[in-house]
């Protein structure tokens, strides 16, 4: 079965970007998850998001990341079984974007995609 693994880091107080929402779109399907490390009383998990895509998905059409501060990013044409790691930094007058990503009002760096 295929998946998409996404992890986050930030130099701010919310270093693992807890509360980030991820929505992946593939043809007519939506896969979504929230980045939370708490699962119950005295229980926690790793601070990343893993989306199960099934066995037939080869490419995800788009991935929308909604950050805890209200900004969002969209990436396009992501291969299944990719491991994405993002570094997120506030930057009030900075725009970063090339090819597959659109970001506005903050700096977003894709560290790995393998």
C-alpha positions, 0 to 999 in steps of 0.5 A: 500500500502507498502512503505520503509521510509529512513532517514539520519543524519550525524555529518558533515556540511550536517547533513541531507545528502541532495543529497543522492540517494536511489534505491530499487530493487524488482524482476524486478522493480526499485524504486528510489528517491533523498533526497532533501528538496526543492520542489519549490519556498519557499517550503520544505519537510522533509529530508527523502526518502519514496519509494512507493512499491505498494500493492504486495511487501513483501520484497525488494531484495536490497537497494543501497544508493549513498552518496553525497561524492561518497561512496555507501552502499547496504542492502539486504532483507529489509521488506516492511513498514520498517523505516530505519534511518542511521547515516553516518560518514566519516572514512578513514580507517574504514570498517563497515559491518555485514550480510546485509550491505557492507560499505567501507571507512566510518562508517555506522550505521543502527539506526532503522529498524522497 
